[in-house]
Amino acid sequence: MNTAQRDHHNAVSWIEAEIENMIRDLGKPNASAAATSCVTLAFMLRAIDEAEHRRYRARIDQIYAEYNASLVSAA
């Protein structure tokens, strides 16, 4: 595994872990801050490409949309 592949693997692992933490913390203030920050940082450091950046951002948005929809349907 070369350096770029290792950096990508580490970035993806980090992002996935932060998204899992975000899911556990949904409903708390700034629950998505760490996930959003690590996605942005990984992109800025070129560990993930633009398509992956968009995909992770969309995934975070989708998680929040599903969470908010569940709150509305519960009310």
PyMOL Python script that loads the backbone (N, CA, C, O; Angstrom):
from pymol import cmd

cmd.read_pdbstr("""\
ATOM      1  N   MET A   1       0.860  -1.168   0.000  1.00  0.00           N
ATOM      2  CA  MET A   1       0.000   0.000   0.000  1.00  0.00           C
ATOM      3  C   MET A   1       0.909   1.234   0.000  1.00  0.00           C
ATOM      4  O   MET A   1       1.785   1.369   0.854  1.00  0.00           O
ATOM      5  N   ASN A   2       0.691   2.122  -0.959  1.00  0.00           N
ATOM      6  CA  ASN A   2       1.506   3.334  -1.011  1.00  0.00           C
ATOM      7  C   ASN A   2       0.956   4.401  -0.050  1.00  0.00           C
ATOM      8  O   ASN A   2      -0.082   4.206   0.583  1.00  0.00           O
ATOM      9  N   THR A   3       1.656   5.506   0.044  1.00  0.00           N
ATOM     10  CA  THR A   3       1.294   6.559   1.000  1.00  0.00           C
ATOM     11  C   THR A   3      -0.092   7.129   0.718  1.00  0.00           C
ATOM     12  O   THR A   3      -0.874   7.333   1.647  1.00  0.00           O
ATOM     13  N   ALA A   4      -0.404   7.385  -0.541  1.00  0.00           N
ATOM     14  CA  ALA A   4      -1.716   7.950  -0.885  1.00  0.00           C
ATOM     15  C   ALA A   4      -2.839   6.986  -0.520  1.00  0.00           C
ATOM     16  O   ALA A   4      -3.875   7.404  -0.003  1.00  0.00           O
ATOM     17  N   GLN A   5      -2.638   5.715  -0.784  1.00  0.00           N
ATOM     18  CA  GLN A   5      -3.654   4.719  -0.435  1.00  0.00           C
ATOM     19  C   GLN A   5      -3.829   4.616   1.082  1.00  0.00           C
ATOM     20  O   GLN A   5      -4.950   4.495   1.575  1.00  0.00           O
ATOM     21  N   ARG A   6      -2.726   4.663   1.809  1.00  0.00           N
ATOM     22  CA  ARG A   6      -2.794   4.601   3.273  1.00  0.00           C
ATOM     23  C   ARG A   6      -3.505   5.834   3.823  1.00  0.00           C
ATOM     24  O   ARG A   6      -4.334   5.724   4.726  1.00  0.00           O
ATOM     25  N   ASP A   7      -3.181   7.008   3.281  1.00  0.00           N
ATOM     26  CA  ASP A   7      -3.838   8.241   3.715  1.00  0.00           C
ATOM     27  C   ASP A   7      -5.340   8.184   3.446  1.00  0.00           C
ATOM     28  O   ASP A   7      -6.146   8.606   4.276  1.00  0.00           O
ATOM     29  N   HIS A   8      -5.707   7.656   2.277  1.00  0.00           N
ATOM     30  CA  HIS A   8      -7.115   7.538   1.932  1.00  0.00           C
ATOM     31  C   HIS A   8      -7.815   6.573   2.885  1.00  0.00           C
ATOM     32  O   HIS A   8      -8.903   6.862   3.383  1.00  0.00           O
ATOM     33  N   HIS A   9      -7.195   5.442   3.133  1.00  0.00           N
ATOM     34  CA  HIS A   9      -7.767   4.447   4.045  1.00  0.00           C
ATOM     35  C   HIS A   9      -7.958   5.040   5.443  1.00  0.00           C
ATOM     36  O   HIS A   9      -9.012   4.867   6.057  1.00  0.00           O
ATOM     37  N   ASN A  10      -6.948   5.730   5.936  1.00  0.00           N
ATOM     38  CA  ASN A  10      -7.044   6.353   7.262  1.00  0.00           C
ATOM     39  C   ASN A  10      -8.137   7.415   7.303  1.00  0.00           C
ATOM     40  O   ASN A  10      -8.894   7.494   8.271  1.00  0.00           O
ATOM     41  N   ALA A  11      -8.220   8.227   6.256  1.00  0.00           N
ATOM     42  CA  ALA A  11      -9.237   9.276   6.214  1.00  0.00           C
ATOM     43  C   ALA A  11     -10.645   8.680   6.201  1.00  0.00           C
ATOM     44  O   ALA A  11     -11.524   9.145   6.926  1.00  0.00           O
ATOM     45  N   VAL A  12     -10.855   7.662   5.385  1.00  0.00           N
ATOM     46  CA  VAL A  12     -12.172   7.027   5.295  1.00  0.00           C
ATOM     47  C   VAL A  12     -12.538   6.376   6.627  1.00  0.00           C
ATOM     48  O   VAL A  12     -13.684   6.470   7.068  1.00  0.00           O
ATOM     49  N   SER A  13     -11.581   5.723   7.264  1.00  0.00           N
ATOM     50  CA  SER A  13     -11.843   5.109   8.571  1.00  0.00           C
ATOM     51  C   SER A  13     -12.214   6.160   9.603  1.00  0.00           C
ATOM     52  O   SER A  13     -13.137   5.961  10.393  1.00  0.00           O
ATOM     53  N   TRP A  14     -11.511   7.260   9.599  1.00  0.00           N
ATOM     54  CA  TRP A  14     -11.767   8.368  10.515  1.00  0.00           C
ATOM     55  C   TRP A  14     -13.161   8.955  10.276  1.00  0.00           C
ATOM     56  O   TRP A  14     -13.924   9.173  11.218  1.00  0.00           O
ATOM     57  N   ILE A  15     -13.477   9.206   9.012  1.00  0.00           N
ATOM     58  CA  ILE A  15     -14.785   9.777   8.662  1.00  0.00           C
ATOM     59  C   ILE A  15     -15.899   8.829   9.094  1.00  0.00           C
ATOM     60  O   ILE A  15     -16.877   9.262   9.703  1.00  0.00           O
ATOM     61  N   GLU A  16     -15.762   7.554   8.788  1.00  0.00           N
ATOM     62  CA  GLU A  16     -16.802   6.580   9.158  1.00  0.00           C
ATOM     63  C   GLU A  16     -17.002   6.540  10.674  1.00  0.00           C
ATOM     64  O   GLU A  16     -18.134   6.460  11.150  1.00  0.00           O
ATOM     65  N   ALA A  17     -15.909   6.596  11.428  1.00  0.00           N
ATOM     66  CA  ALA A  17     -16.016   6.591  12.889  1.00  0.00           C
ATOM     67  C   ALA A  17     -16.726   7.846  13.388  1.00  0.00           C
ATOM     68  O   ALA A  17     -17.548   7.769  14.301  1.00  0.00           O
ATOM     69  N   GLU A  18     -16.422   8.984  12.808  1.00  0.00           N
ATOM     70  CA  GLU A  18     -17.067  10.231  13.234  1.00  0.00           C
ATOM     71  C   GLU A  18     -18.546  10.260  12.849  1.00  0.00           C
ATOM     72  O   GLU A  18     -19.362  10.825  13.577  1.00  0.00           O
ATOM     73  N   ILE A  19     -18.895   9.666  11.725  1.00  0.00           N
ATOM     74  CA  ILE A  19     -20.305   9.584  11.347  1.00  0.00           C
ATOM     75  C   ILE A  19     -21.050   8.684  12.329  1.00  0.00           C
ATOM     76  O   ILE A  19     -22.180   8.988  12.710  1.00  0.00           O
ATOM     77  N   GLU A  20     -20.436   7.595  12.735  1.00  0.00           N
ATOM     78  CA  GLU A  20     -21.055   6.731  13.751  1.00  0.00           C
ATOM     79  C   GLU A  20     -21.241   7.475  15.073  1.00  0.00           C
ATOM     80  O   GLU A  20     -22.280   7.345  15.720  1.00  0.00           O
ATOM     81  N   ASN A  21     -20.243   8.249  15.471  1.00  0.00           N
ATOM     82  CA  ASN A  21     -20.371   9.068  16.680  1.00  0.00           C
ATOM     83  C   ASN A  21     -21.494  10.085  16.528  1.00  0.00           C
ATOM     84  O   ASN A  21     -22.258  10.316  17.465  1.00  0.00           O
ATOM     85  N   MET A  22     -21.595  10.691  15.350  1.00  0.00           N
ATOM     86  CA  MET A  22     -22.645  11.664  15.089  1.00  0.00           C
ATOM     87  C   MET A  22     -24.017  11.020  15.235  1.00  0.00           C
ATOM     88  O   MET A  22     -24.921  11.609  15.827  1.00  0.00           O
ATOM     89  N   ILE A  23     -24.174   9.823  14.705  1.00  0.00           N
ATOM     90  CA  ILE A  23     -25.455   9.123  14.783  1.00  0.00           C
ATOM     91  C   ILE A  23     -25.830   8.874  16.239  1.00  0.00           C
ATOM     92  O   ILE A  23     -26.990   9.036  16.618  1.00  0.00           O
ATOM     93  N   ARG A  24     -24.861   8.483  17.051  1.00  0.00           N
ATOM     94  CA  ARG A  24     -25.128   8.266  18.478  1.00  0.00           C
ATOM     95  C   ARG A  24     -25.507   9.567  19.192  1.00  0.00           C
ATOM     96  O   ARG A  24     -26.265   9.551  20.162  1.00  0.00           O
ATOM     97  N   ASP A  25     -24.974  10.694  18.705  1.00  0.00           N
ATOM     98  CA  ASP A  25     -25.192  11.981  19.363  1.00  0.00           C
ATOM     99  C   ASP A  25     -26.290  12.829  18.733  1.00  0.00           C
ATOM    100  O   ASP A  25     -26.472  13.983  19.121  1.00  0.00           O
ATOM    101  N   LEU A  26     -27.029  12.278  17.763  1.00  0.00           N
ATOM    102  CA  LEU A  26     -28.077  13.070  17.121  1.00  0.00           C
ATOM    103  C   LEU A  26     -29.018  13.651  18.169  1.00  0.00           C
ATOM    104  O   LEU A  26     -29.400  12.979  19.127  1.00  0.00           O
ATOM    105  N   GLY A  27     -29.375  14.885  17.971  1.00  0.00           N
ATOM    106  CA  GLY A  27     -30.250  15.568  18.915  1.00  0.00           C
ATOM    107  C   GLY A  27     -29.489  16.436  19.894  1.00  0.00           C
ATOM    108  O   GLY A  27     -30.070  17.320  20.523  1.00  0.00           O
ATOM    109  N   LYS A  28     -28.192  16.195  20.032  1.00  0.00           N
ATOM    110  CA  LYS A  28     -27.360  17.021  20.898  1.00  0.00           C
ATOM    111  C   LYS A  28     -26.798  18.179  20.077  1.00  0.00           C
ATOM    112  O   LYS A  28     -26.644  18.060  18.862  1.00  0.00           O
ATOM    113  N   PRO A  29     -26.492  19.298  20.735  1.00  0.00           N
ATOM    114  CA  PRO A  29     -25.901  20.424  20.000  1.00  0.00           C
ATOM    115  C   PRO A  29     -24.588  20.014  19.318  1.00  0.00           C
ATOM    116  O   PRO A  29     -23.774  19.287  19.886  1.00  0.00           O
ATOM    117  N   ASN A  30     -24.412  20.491  18.112  1.00  0.00           N
ATOM    118  CA  ASN A  30     -23.187  20.276  17.329  1.00  0.00           C
ATOM    119  C   ASN A  30     -22.842  18.801  17.107  1.00  0.00           C
ATOM    120  O   ASN A  30     -21.667  18.443  17.030  1.00  0.00           O
ATOM    121  N   ALA A  31     -23.841  17.967  17.006  1.00  0.00           N
ATOM    122  CA  ALA A  31     -23.603  16.533  16.835  1.00  0.00           C
ATOM    123  C   ALA A  31     -22.802  16.228  15.571  1.00  0.00           C
ATOM    124  O   ALA A  31     -22.024  15.274  15.544  1.00  0.00           O
ATOM    125  N   SER A  32     -22.986  17.021  14.542  1.00  0.00           N
ATOM    126  CA  SER A  32     -22.303  16.738  13.280  1.00  0.00           C
ATOM    127  C   SER A  32     -20.990  17.489  13.124  1.00  0.00           C
ATOM    128  O   SER A  32     -20.336  17.357  12.090  1.00  0.00           O
ATOM    129  N   ALA A  33     -20.587  18.265  14.110  1.00  0.00           N
ATOM    130  CA  ALA A  33     -19.398  19.106  13.966  1.00  0.00           C
ATOM    131  C   ALA A  33     -18.139  18.302  13.641  1.00  0.00           C
ATOM    132  O   ALA A  33     -17.408  18.650  12.714  1.00  0.00           O
ATOM    133  N   ALA A  34     -17.886  17.257  14.376  1.00  0.00           N
ATOM    134  CA  ALA A  34     -16.662  16.472  14.147  1.00  0.00           C
ATOM    135  C   ALA A  34     -16.703  15.769  12.798  1.00  0.00           C
ATOM    136  O   ALA A  34     -15.707  15.753  12.075  1.00  0.00           O
ATOM    137  N   ALA A  35     -17.849  15.188  12.456  1.00  0.00           N
ATOM    138  CA  ALA A  35     -17.957  14.495  11.173  1.00  0.00           C
ATOM    139  C   ALA A  35     -17.761  15.463  10.012  1.00  0.00           C
ATOM    140  O   ALA A  35     -17.028  15.176   9.065  1.00  0.00           O
ATOM    141  N   THR A  36     -18.419  16.601  10.099  1.00  0.00           N
ATOM    142  CA  THR A  36     -18.295  17.605   9.041  1.00  0.00           C
ATOM    143  C   THR A  36     -16.863  18.108   8.940  1.00  0.00           C
ATOM    144  O   THR A  36     -16.332  18.270   7.841  1.00  0.00           O
ATOM    145  N   SER A  37     -16.247  18.351  10.072  1.00  0.00           N
ATOM    146  CA  SER A  37     -14.871  18.852  10.087  1.00  0.00           C
ATOM    147  C   SER A  37     -13.894  17.846   9.495  1.00  0.00           C
ATOM    148  O   SER A  37     -13.015  18.222   8.719  1.00  0.00           O
ATOM    149  N   CYS A  38     -14.037  16.575   9.849  1.00  0.00           N
ATOM    150  CA  CYS A  38     -13.068  15.605   9.329  1.00  0.00           C
ATOM    151  C   CYS A  38     -13.279  15.364   7.830  1.00  0.00           C
ATOM    152  O   CYS A  38     -12.314  15.102   7.112  1.00  0.00           O
ATOM    153  N   VAL A  39     -14.507  15.447   7.354  1.00  0.00           N
ATOM    154  CA  VAL A  39     -14.747  15.329   5.908  1.00  0.00           C
ATOM    155  C   VAL A  39     -14.074  16.493   5.184  1.00  0.00           C
ATOM    156  O   VAL A  39     -13.404  16.304   4.169  1.00  0.00           O
ATOM    157  N   THR A  40     -14.261  17.695   5.718  1.00  0.00           N
ATOM    158  CA  THR A  40     -13.658  18.876   5.099  1.00  0.00           C
ATOM    159  C   THR A  40     -12.134  18.806   5.151  1.00  0.00           C
ATOM    160  O   THR A  40     -11.463  19.095   4.161  1.00  0.00           O
ATOM    161  N   LEU A  41     -11.592  18.425   6.293  1.00  0.00           N
ATOM    162  CA  LEU A  41     -10.143  18.352   6.414  1.00  0.00           C
ATOM    163  C   LEU A  41      -9.561  17.280   5.497  1.00  0.00           C
ATOM    164  O   LEU A  41      -8.544  17.516   4.845  1.00  0.00           O
ATOM    165  N   ALA A  42     -10.181  16.124   5.439  1.00  0.00           N
ATOM    166  CA  ALA A  42      -9.687  15.063   4.555  1.00  0.00           C
ATOM    167  C   ALA A  42      -9.691  15.531   3.102  1.00  0.00           C
ATOM    168  O   ALA A  42      -8.781  15.207   2.338  1.00  0.00           O
ATOM    169  N   PHE A  43     -10.716  16.295   2.724  1.00  0.00           N
ATOM    170  CA  PHE A  43     -10.782  16.820   1.359  1.00  0.00           C
ATOM    171  C   PHE A  43      -9.684  17.863   1.133  1.00  0.00           C
ATOM    172  O   PHE A  43      -9.006  17.852   0.106  1.00  0.00           O
ATOM    173  N   MET A  44      -9.520  18.759   2.101  1.00  0.00           N
ATOM    174  CA  MET A  44      -8.504  19.808   1.960  1.00  0.00           C
ATOM    175  C   MET A  44      -7.090  19.221   1.894  1.00  0.00           C
ATOM    176  O   MET A  44      -6.218  19.769   1.220  1.00  0.00           O
ATOM    177  N   LEU A  45      -6.872  18.117   2.587  1.00  0.00           N
ATOM    178  CA  LEU A  45      -5.568  17.456   2.557  1.00  0.00           C
ATOM    179  C   LEU A  45      -5.428  16.498   1.379  1.00  0.00           C
ATOM    180  O   LEU A  45      -4.403  15.834   1.221  1.00  0.00           O
ATOM    181  N   ARG A  46      -6.470  16.437   0.555  1.00  0.00           N
ATOM    182  CA  ARG A  46      -6.506  15.595  -0.647  1.00  0.00           C
ATOM    183  C   ARG A  46      -6.412  14.108  -0.347  1.00  0.00           C
ATOM    184  O   ARG A  46      -5.911  13.327  -1.157  1.00  0.00           O
ATOM    185  N   ALA A  47      -6.901  13.728   0.831  1.00  0.00           N
ATOM    186  CA  ALA A  47      -6.964  12.310   1.171  1.00  0.00           C
ATOM    187  C   ALA A  47      -8.209  11.679   0.561  1.00  0.00           C
ATOM    188  O   ALA A  47      -8.238  10.476   0.302  1.00  0.00           O
ATOM    189  N   ILE A  48      -9.243  12.497   0.331  1.00  0.00           N
ATOM    190  CA  ILE A  48     -10.436  12.056  -0.396  1.00  0.00           C
ATOM    191  C   ILE A  48     -10.642  13.017  -1.558  1.00  0.00           C
ATOM    192  O   ILE A  48     -10.221  14.172  -1.504  1.00  0.00           O
ATOM    193  N   ASP A  49     -11.292  12.531  -2.602  1.00  0.00           N
ATOM    194  CA  ASP A  49     -11.505  13.395  -3.767  1.00  0.00           C
ATOM    195  C   ASP A  49     -12.839  14.141  -3.647  1.00  0.00           C
ATOM    196  O   ASP A  49     -13.588  13.963  -2.687  1.00  0.00           O
ATOM    197  N   GLU A  50     -13.108  14.972  -4.640  1.00  0.00           N
ATOM    198  CA  GLU A  50     -14.305  15.812  -4.601  1.00  0.00           C
ATOM    199  C   GLU A  50     -15.595  14.992  -4.592  1.00  0.00           C
ATOM    200  O   GLU A  50     -16.556  15.354  -3.913  1.00  0.00           O
ATOM    201  N   ALA A  51     -15.620  13.906  -5.331  1.00  0.00           N
ATOM    202  CA  ALA A  51     -16.816  13.054  -5.364  1.00  0.00           C
ATOM    203  C   ALA A  51     -17.077  12.436  -3.992  1.00  0.00           C
ATOM    204  O   ALA A  51     -18.220  12.381  -3.540  1.00  0.00           O
ATOM    205  N   GLU A  52     -16.021  11.974  -3.337  1.00  0.00           N
ATOM    206  CA  GLU A  52     -16.181  11.406  -1.995  1.00  0.00           C
ATOM    207  C   GLU A  52     -16.626  12.488  -1.007  1.00  0.00           C
ATOM    208  O   GLU A  52     -17.463  12.244  -0.137  1.00  0.00           O
ATOM    209  N   HIS A  53     -16.060  13.666  -1.153  1.00  0.00           N
ATOM    210  CA  HIS A  53     -16.442  14.793  -0.288  1.00  0.00           C
ATOM    211  C   HIS A  53     -17.937  15.062  -0.418  1.00  0.00           C
ATOM    212  O   HIS A  53     -18.640  15.175   0.586  1.00  0.00           O
ATOM    213  N   ARG A  54     -18.416  15.163  -1.641  1.00  0.00           N
ATOM    214  CA  ARG A  54     -19.852  15.396  -1.868  1.00  0.00           C
ATOM    215  C   ARG A  54     -20.687  14.252  -1.320  1.00  0.00           C
ATOM    216  O   ARG A  54     -21.743  14.481  -0.729  1.00  0.00           O
ATOM    217  N   ARG A  55     -20.227  13.028  -1.509  1.00  0.00           N
ATOM    218  CA  ARG A  55     -20.968  11.858  -1.039  1.00  0.00           C
ATOM    219  C   ARG A  55     -21.071  11.828   0.490  1.00  0.00           C
ATOM    220  O   ARG A  55     -22.139  11.543   1.032  1.00  0.00           O
ATOM    221  N   TYR A  56     -19.979  12.118   1.181  1.00  0.00           N
ATOM    222  CA  TYR A  56     -20.027  12.142   2.641  1.00  0.00           C
ATOM    223  C   TYR A  56     -20.899  13.291   3.159  1.00  0.00           C
ATOM    224  O   TYR A  56     -21.643  13.124   4.125  1.00  0.00           O
ATOM    225  N   ARG A  57     -20.802  14.449   2.514  1.00  0.00           N
ATOM    226  CA  ARG A  57     -21.647  15.581   2.927  1.00  0.00           C
ATOM    227  C   ARG A  57     -23.121  15.235   2.719  1.00  0.00           C
ATOM    228  O   ARG A  57     -23.955  15.541   3.570  1.00  0.00           O
ATOM    229  N   ALA A  58     -23.442  14.606   1.606  1.00  0.00           N
ATOM    230  CA  ALA A  58     -24.824  14.198   1.334  1.00  0.00           C
ATOM    231  C   ALA A  58     -25.284  13.155   2.339  1.00  0.00           C
ATOM    232  O   ALA A  58     -26.441  13.165   2.761  1.00  0.00           O
ATOM    233  N   ARG A  59     -24.390  12.260   2.722  1.00  0.00           N
ATOM    234  CA  ARG A  59     -24.741  11.236   3.720  1.00  0.00           C
ATOM    235  C   ARG A  59     -25.074  11.883   5.065  1.00  0.00           C
ATOM    236  O   ARG A  59     -26.053  11.506   5.709  1.00  0.00           O
ATOM    237  N   ILE A  60     -24.272  12.845   5.487  1.00  0.00           N
ATOM    238  CA  ILE A  60     -24.544  13.563   6.739  1.00  0.00           C
ATOM    239  C   ILE A  60     -25.884  14.283   6.650  1.00  0.00           C
ATOM    240  O   ILE A  60     -26.686  14.232   7.582  1.00  0.00           O
ATOM    241  N   ASP A  61     -26.123  14.954   5.524  1.00  0.00           N
ATOM    242  CA  ASP A  61     -27.406  15.650   5.331  1.00  0.00           C
ATOM    243  C   ASP A  61     -28.570  14.668   5.363  1.00  0.00           C
ATOM    244  O   ASP A  61     -29.617  14.968   5.938  1.00  0.00           O
ATOM    245  N   GLN A  62     -28.400  13.495   4.750  1.00  0.00           N
ATOM    246  CA  GLN A  62     -29.459  12.485   4.715  1.00  0.00           C
ATOM    247  C   GLN A  62     -29.747  11.948   6.114  1.00  0.00           C
ATOM    248  O   GLN A  62     -30.906  11.735   6.471  1.00  0.00           O
ATOM    249  N   ILE A  63     -28.717  11.733   6.891  1.00  0.00           N
ATOM    250  CA  ILE A  63     -28.906  11.259   8.269  1.00  0.00           C
ATOM    251  C   ILE A  63     -29.734  12.268   9.050  1.00  0.00           C
ATOM    252  O   ILE A  63     -30.650  11.892   9.780  1.00  0.00           O
ATOM    253  N   TYR A  64     -29.417  13.540   8.899  1.00  0.00           N
ATOM    254  CA  TYR A  64     -30.186  14.580   9.586  1.00  0.00           C
ATOM    255  C   TYR A  64     -31.610  14.666   9.054  1.00  0.00           C
ATOM    256  O   TYR A  64     -32.545  14.867   9.829  1.00  0.00           O
ATOM    257  N   ALA A  65     -31.789  14.520   7.753  1.00  0.00           N
ATOM    258  CA  ALA A  65     -33.140  14.574   7.186  1.00  0.00           C
ATOM    259  C   ALA A  65     -33.990  13.438   7.736  1.00  0.00           C
ATOM    260  O   ALA A  65     -35.150  13.653   8.085  1.00  0.00           O
ATOM    261  N   GLU A  66     -33.440  12.248   7.818  1.00  0.00           N
ATOM    262  CA  GLU A  66     -34.178  11.117   8.382  1.00  0.00           C
ATOM    263  C   GLU A  66     -34.459  11.322   9.861  1.00  0.00           C
ATOM    264  O   GLU A  66     -35.544  10.987  10.336  1.00  0.00           O
ATOM    265  N   TYR A  67     -33.511  11.860  10.583  1.00  0.00           N
ATOM    266  CA  TYR A  67     -33.713  12.141  12.017  1.00  0.00           C
ATOM    267  C   TYR A  67     -34.831  13.165  12.204  1.00  0.00           C
ATOM    268  O   TYR A  67     -35.722  12.971  13.032  1.00  0.00           O
ATOM    269  N   ASN A  68     -34.785  14.255  11.435  1.00  0.00           N
ATOM    270  CA  ASN A  68     -35.802  15.301  11.552  1.00  0.00           C
ATOM    271  C   ASN A  68     -37.177  14.789  11.141  1.00  0.00           C
ATOM    272  O   ASN A  68     -38.183  15.160  11.745  1.00  0.00           O
ATOM    273  N   ALA A  69     -37.225  13.941  10.121  1.00  0.00           N
ATOM    274  CA  ALA A  69     -38.508  13.362   9.693  1.00  0.00           C
ATOM    275  C   ALA A  69     -39.073  12.460  10.779  1.00  0.00           C
ATOM    276  O   ALA A  69     -40.288  12.406  10.971  1.00  0.00           O
ATOM    277  N   SER A  70     -38.206  11.752  11.488  1.00  0.00           N
ATOM    278  CA  SER A  70     -38.693  10.885  12.554  1.00  0.00           C
ATOM    279  C   SER A  70     -39.260  11.706  13.708  1.00  0.00           C
ATOM    280  O   SER A  70     -40.197  11.272  14.379  1.00  0.00           O
ATOM    281  N   LEU A  71     -38.703  12.879  13.939  1.00  0.00           N
ATOM    282  CA  LEU A  71     -39.221  13.760  14.996  1.00  0.00           C
ATOM    283  C   LEU A  71     -40.612  14.290  14.625  1.00  0.00           C
ATOM    284  O   LEU A  71     -41.495  14.379  15.478  1.00  0.00           O
ATOM    285  N   VAL A  72     -40.796  14.636  13.364  1.00  0.00           N
ATOM    286  CA  VAL A  72     -42.063  15.164  12.908  1.00  0.00           C
ATOM    287  C   VAL A  72     -43.137  14.074  12.962  1.00  0.00           C
ATOM    288  O   VAL A  72     -44.266  14.329  13.381  1.00  0.00           O
ATOM    289  N   SER A  73     -42.782  12.866  12.537  1.00  0.00           N
ATOM    290  CA  SER A  73     -43.775  11.793  12.538  1.00  0.00           C
ATOM    291  C   SER A  73     -44.111  11.338  13.962  1.00  0.00           C
ATOM    292  O   SER A  73     -45.213  10.852  14.216  1.00  0.00           O
ATOM    293  N   ALA A  74     -43.174  11.493  14.876  1.00  0.00           N
ATOM    294  CA  ALA A  74     -43.442  11.114  16.268  1.00  0.00           C
ATOM    295  C   ALA A  74     -44.360  12.125  16.956  1.00  0.00           C
ATOM    296  O   ALA A  74     -45.071  11.788  17.902  1.00  0.00           O
ATOM    297  N   ALA A  75     -44.335  13.343  16.478  1.00  0.00           N
ATOM    298  CA  ALA A  75     -45.162  14.385  17.083  1.00  0.00           C
ATOM    299  C   ALA A  75     -46.550  14.291  16.538  1.00  0.00           C
ATOM    300  O   ALA A  75     -47.416  15.080  16.916  1.00  0.00           O
TER     301      ALA A  75
END
""", "prot")
cmd.dss("prot")
cmd.show_as("cartoon", "prot")
cmd.util.cbc("prot")
cmd.orient("prot")
